[in-house]
């Protein structure tokens, strides 16, 4: 997380500080506060090891969205190229269920050739606005 956010919440570099000038005209100190509050941090769960450590990952502060990479999970579970394998589908559903049980947001599941009509069908949680406290 530390590389994603600026000081004091993280260690992201400021470079020359020009980012504060792009359409804002604010001081770097104000930009950093705003950026830390407004940066959306997403992680991808795509290895069995991530599934094995999911509770710890879900406990990391300031991660906003958890995506699942089913193709890489299929490979990692020993079923490369077979996202529809029952073992893969089970792991994917269990990961989504654990993300939601923790009250966290998941990114939408990508399902080829299937139109999803609601956030629940896509196994995602939506919130009206995003802003880190």
Secondary structure, DSSP 4 states (H G I P E B T S, - for coil): -GGGS-TTT-----TTSGGGGTTT---HHHHHHHHHHH---EEEE-SHHHHHTHHHHHTSTT--EEEE-HHHHHHHTT-TT-TTSHHHHHHHHHHHHHHHHTT-EEPPPP-TT----STTTTT----S-----
